[in-house]
């Protein structure tokens, strides 16, 4: 510390303190200037105390965007491309609203304002721009932001995590729940009506796979040689997926790309015995493809996938969904997501005596309670069966 006297006779006290070393091992110093020696000594004592307790944070002009760049690089080191893309997407509204703010100036009020903005105006893609994001998206963004700010605390860039105790308000949750469209899976009658209406259609087998509880990415990833056994055990192995990932490094208009990978979890990797109708549908579909290959000649792409177009090119999940919706419309049945068709199958199995452990394994889940909580729905027909059983007791 040294005293500085200006030309007008006034004086200041300049404090220069070693505060550690940078990434290259060079000494870092903090310089502060005070009106009085007492103020300078008090600041020196504070810095020394915080350094001794490990709570000292050097002043920094880093923005939240700068931290998110560091966090994303660390958090995505050993994750799949789809997961990395999800992390980046979760941070888009955070960057838009608060990215230019200095990290060390952030407060809990700033994070609360960010959450409120995301709930009312944060959407940029995947819907009407400028409208609110769903609760799930906001919850994911807040969770990732907490992780980034935890990293900032660990690396000495912040004193504390200002997002740690910020939550989504109860009122916002209630409004979101009220506005959320209810997804009601097909019941047994609707499943049978749909299959009867599309029997003979080229994609009948693909719809059958969706209805034996395969996810869209699993249907698109199935391969004839590696996964399907029509002549021996009559099984289909679920071990390869083809999914769409949004890649911001690509030009606009072509950012959706296909990524091929294993199933999400080990439990997701499973071999399903083919029900007889599914076996027959796949056998017929394979014959159709053989005829198409013969007709197309050199133009045919012998890709080896089960779900292909007339020239052998594999279908993407968005194309599968669009084709499914067309078939539902033509069949005159209620339009549901393919995931709800999966729900219908699992719910039917659970409500018709198939053991819970089998239903969970069939779905590709490692958590039995998750299967029962999310995928199993008591349909009216099952409730009627319960009424009949109660009739036996009460009669």
Secondary structure by P-SEA (a helix, b strand, c coil): cbbbbccccbbbbbbbbbccccccccbbbbbbbbccaaaaaaaaaaaaaaaaaccccccccccaaaaaaaaaaaaaccccaaaaaaaaaaaaaaaacccccccccccaaaaaaaaaaaacccccccccccccccaaaaaaaaaaaaaaaaaaaaaccccccccccccccaaaaaaaaaacbbbbcccaaaaaaaaaaaccccaaaaaaaaaacccaaaaaaccccccccccccccccccbbbbbbbbccccccccbbbbbbccccccccccccccaaaaaaaaaaaaaaaaaaaaaccccccccccccccccccccaaaaaaaaaaaaaaaccccccaaaaaaaaaaaaaaccccaaaaaaaaccccaaaaaaccccccaaaaaaaaaaaaaaac
